[in-house]
Amino acid sequence: MAAWNHLGQCVSDLDRSRRFYESVFGFIVEREIYPPDVPSDRLLGLKAPLGMTACYLRLDSLVLELLHFSEVDLSKSKTRVMNETGLTHLSLSVEDLSATCVRVEEFGGQVIKETDISVGIFVRDPDGQLIELLSTSNTNR
């Protein structure tokens, strides 16, 4: 039997991403670790040196691991779409969609206005990660 552990996300600027998730959604930093290049390189399928930092953020039972590599060039990929196989987005419930959208932009994210359906909207974090925001109340917007 398996148990939920965490979700990992590679970021280009660890401090910016940490501030974004803390300030916009209320994540709390649990710990930050600096794993050695060996055996991390083998586990991750990357070539050393890595210069990896892993910052673990918690929101209720969700643990988000922000991964930053100072010694490895980031791989830029196309924007993921919803009908692409694999993980497509994070989804968070928020009390006030409008206020959250303001904070998203304030901390370097993007609100995808054309997805607004009053009870939900999509945004992107500073690195483009797609996040679905769902209202905990249908009266917010």
C-alpha positions in Angstrom: 0.0 0.0 0.0 1.2 3.5 -0.8 0.9 6.8 1.0 1.1 10.3 -0.3 4.6 11.9 0.1 5.1 15.0 -2.0 4.9 16.7 -5.4 8.2 18.0 -6.9 8.5 21.1 -9.1 11.7 22.4 -10.7 12.0 26.2 -10.5 14.3 28.8 -12.0 14.5 31.1 -9.0 14.0 29.4 -5.6 13.6 32.5 -3.5 11.0 34.0 -6.0 9.0 30.7 -6.1 9.2 30.3 -2.3 7.9 33.8 -1.8 5.1 33.2 -4.4 3.8 30.0 -2.7 4.1 31.4 0.8 2.6 34.8 0.1 -0.1 33.9 -2.4 -1.4 30.6 -0.9 0.0 30.4 2.6 2.4 27.5 2.2 4.9 27.1 5.1 8.5 26.1 4.6 9.1 22.8 6.4 12.8 22.4 5.5 15.4 23.1 2.9 18.0 20.5 2.1 21.2 20.5 -0.1 21.6 16.9 -1.2 25.0 15.8 -2.4 25.5 15.5 -6.1 26.3 11.8 -5.7 24.0 9.7 -5.5 21.4 12.4 -6.3 22.6 12.5 -9.9 21.8 8.8 -10.3 18.4 9.0 -8.6 17.4 12.0 -10.8 18.9 10.8 -14.0 21.0 14.0 -14.3 24.7 14.5 -14.8 26.7 15.9 -11.9 27.5 18.6 -10.8 23.9 19.5 -9.8 24.1 22.1 -7.1 20.6 21.0 -6.0 18.5 22.7 -3.3 15.2 21.1 -2.3 12.7 23.3 -0.4 9.7 21.5 1.1 6.6 23.7 1.5 3.5 22.4 3.3 -0.2 23.5 2.9 -2.4 21.2 5.0 -1.5 17.7 3.8 0.0 18.8 0.5 3.8 18.9 0.4 5.3 20.8 -2.5 9.0 20.2 -3.1 10.6 23.1 -5.0 13.8 21.9 -6.8 16.5 24.3 -7.9 19.7 23.3 -9.7 22.5 25.9 -9.6 25.0 23.8 -11.7 22.6 22.4 -14.4 21.0 24.3 -17.2 17.2 24.3 -16.9 15.3 22.4 -19.6 12.8 24.7 -21.3 9.7 22.8 -22.5 6.6 23.8 -24.2 3.6 24.9 -22.2 1.6 21.8 -21.1 -2.0 21.5 -22.2 -4.9 19.9 -20.3 -5.2 17.0 -22.8 -1.6 16.0 -22.6 -0.8 12.8 -20.8 0.8 13.1 -17.4 0.3 15.7 -14.6 -1.3 18.8 -16.0 -1.8 21.2 -13.0 -2.1 21.8 -9.3 -5.5 22.6 -7.9 -6.0 24.7 -4.7 -9.2 25.9 -3.0 -9.2 29.5 -1.9 -11.6 31.6 0.0 -11.4 34.7 -2.2 -10.6 34.2 -5.9 -10.3 37.9 -6.6 -7.9 38.7 -3.8 -5.9 35.6 -4.6 -5.6 36.6 -8.3 -4.3 40.0 -7.2 -1.6 38.4 -5.1 -0.7 36.0 -8.0 0.1 39.0 -10.2 1.7 40.9 -7.3 4.2 38.0 -6.7 5.1 37.4 -10.4 2.5 35.0 -11.5 -0.1 35.3 -14.3 -3.9 35.2 -14.2 -5.4 33.5 -17.2 -8.5 35.7 -17.4 -10.2 33.8 -20.2 -10.5 30.8 -17.9 -12.6 32.7 -15.3 -15.9 30.8 -14.7 -16.8 32.7 -11.5 -16.2 29.6 -9.2 -12.8 28.8 -10.7 -9.9 30.2 -12.7 -6.5 29.1 -13.8 -3.3 31.0 -13.0 0.4 30.4 -13.6 3.2 30.7 -11.1 6.4 32.7 -12.0 7.8 29.7 -13.9 4.6 29.0 -15.8 3.2 26.1 -13.6 -0.5 25.9 -14.2 -2.6 26.2 -11.0 -6.4 25.8 -10.9 -8.0 28.0 -8.2 -11.4 26.9 -7.0 -13.6 29.0 -4.8 -14.6 27.6 -1.4 -17.7 29.6 -1.7 -19.7 30.5 -4.9 -20.3 34.0 -3.5 -16.7 35.2 -3.8 -17.0 36.5 -7.4 
